[in-house]
Amino acid sequence: MDSPAEQALLDRVHGGDRAALGELLRTHQQRIYHVCLRMVSQPDDAAELAQDVMVKVVQKIDGFRGDAKLSTWMTRIAMNLSISHLRKRRLRHTVSIDAASGAGPAATSGHASDNGTGLSLAGRLPDDREPGPERCVEQKEMLDELQRAIAGLDDDQRAVLVLRDVEQWDYQQIAETLELPVGTVKSRLFRARLALRQRMDPASAEPA
């Protein structure tokens, strides 16, 4: 269930109140942008996708009847558009490699080892505090490495990892958003965390 205030806003939207629709979009736009950013890694692409999500919401809001939370419904749209974008981007990249005369395979390995592989992703992402110069460089290097590692995951693994470890959603919310059984969410998350750990620390993949 949405909060009473948001439900009242939805009722106004369904009554044709365009100002209420604008307020609803503004309430969720920044969160949707960050979901898209964690999925596609590129700020410009994420901003464009967030706008596409808002357009979809405007087009479909009259059909939304509260079967899921509004935030869940909007995030599902964001995830679907982000995954579609990733697949198109991957296809374009593959075509460009195939078309390049004498081009070798794309290098995707060789990430630096991470000294602490505990996967508190939200804690690794930058916060609002202003770090010192050395810490700023360290955070940027760590964030770049983390984003490269996340970008190398399968789309399905990336989606569940972002929702659980970055957005801090519970399993039921993720299951509703991705339209999966909770058990599938848990097993996919386990595989995603393992794959991410191996990308951040290749030595962890080697047999003892």
N, C-alpha and C positions, 0 to 999 in steps of 0.2 A: 504494500500500500504506500502511496505517496503521502507526504505530509498534508495536513488540512489546508495549509496555505497554498501548496502547489496544486492540490486538487481544486481549490477555488479558482486558481489561475487557469487551470485546464478547462474548468466549466465556462469561464469567460471566453477562452479561445474557441470552444465549441459553440459558443453563442455568437461568434463572429467579431469579437473584440480584437482588432488588429494590434492595438497597443499592448494587450495582454500577451499576444503572440510574440511581439518584439521583446517584452520583458522575459518571457520564457526562454527565448533563444539566448539572450544576454546572460541569463543565469547559468546556462550550461556550456556556453561556447568555449571558455577557457579550459574547462575540464576535458571537453572533447578534443580540443587542440592537443593537449598533453597526451591523451591516449593515442592519437594519430602519430604524434612525434615519437613516442616510444616504439611504435610499430614500424615506422618508415625511416626514422633517424634523421631525415633531412627537413629542416625548419620550413623551407619554402613549400615542399611537397605536403608537409603536415598542415600548413595554413590553408593550402588549396583544398585538401581533403576535408578539413574542418568546415570550410564553406560549403563543400558539396554535401556534407552531412546536414547542415542547416537547411539547405535547399530541399533535401529529401524529407526532412522533418516537416517543413512547410507544406510539401506536397501530400504527405501522408497523415498529418496530425488529425484530420477530421475522422480518419478511420481508427485512431487510437482510442481504445475503450478501457484501458487500465487493466488488461489481462496480466501485464507485468508492470513493474515500476517504470516510470518515465525514464529515469536514468539508465535502467537496464535496456530498455527499448532503443534509446539513442546510442548507447554504447555498442549495441548489436549492429546498428547501421554503420557506425564508425569502424568496427572491426571488419565487417564485410567489405566496405570500400577500401580499407587499408590492405587487406589481403589481396583483393583484386588488383590494386595498384602495384603491390610487390610482385605479383605474378607477371604483370605486363612489363614491369621494369626488368625482371629477370629474363623475360623473353627477348626484350630489346637488347639486353647485354649479350645474350647468347648469339643473337643474329649478328651483332656488331663484331664479335670475336670470329664467327665463322666467315664473315665477309672480309676480314682483314687478311691480306696476303701475308703468309708466313708468320702469323701471330701465334704465339704459344698459349698454353692454358693460363687462365687468370690465376694469380697467386692469392690464395685465401688462407694460407697457414702461416706459422711463424710468429704468432702473437707472443708478446713477452709474458713470462710467468708471473702470476699473482701471488703475493706472499701470504694472503689470507683468503681462502676460498669459501668462507662462509657467505651464503647467498642472501644477504640482506640488501636487496637491490635498491630499495627506497633510501636506505642509509648511505649508499654509495653515490646517489645522484645529488647534484648540488642543491644546497638550501639557500635561504635568503640572506644568510650572514655574509659579510664581506671578508674573504680570507686575505692573509698577507700574500706578498708576491710569490714566495717559494711555495706556499700551500696552494696558491691558485694554479701554478704550473703543474704541481703534483696532481691536483684534482682533475685538471683538464686531461692529463695523460691517462689517468685511471678511467675517466669517463669515456675517452675515445676508445680505449681498449675494451671497456665493457660494452659500448655500443657496437663495436665491430663484432664482438663475440655474440651478442644478441642477434645482430643482423645475419649471422651465419646459421641461425637455427631454422628449422622448418617453420613454415608459416603457422601451423597449428600449435606447435610448441611455443612459438613466440607469443601467440595470443594468450595462452593460459598463463605463461610466465609473467607477462606484463600485468594482467589483471590481478594475479595473486601476489606477486612479490614487489610490484611497483605501486599499483593502485590499492593494494591491501584489501581486496575483496574477499569475502568468504566463499567457500566452495559452492554453496547453493546459488549465490549471485552469479558466479562464473558459469555454472551449469545452465542457468536460465538464459544468460546472455548468449552463450555459444550453442545453446540447444543440445546439450550433451548430458548423459547420466553423470551423477556426481562421481561414481567410480571411475569413469573414463577421464574426468577432469583430474582426479588424483594421480592416476597412472601416467597421464600425459605430462603432468607437472613434474613428477619424479624423473621422467626421461628428459624433460627440458632442463631441469637443474643439473642432471648428470652431464648432459651434452655441453651445457654452459661451463661447468667446472672443468671439463676436459679441454675446452677451447681457451679458457683463461689460464690453465695450468696443464700443458700437454703431458707433463711427467705423470700426472694422475691417471692417465689412460694406459700407462705402461704396466705390464704385469710385475708383481713383486718378485 
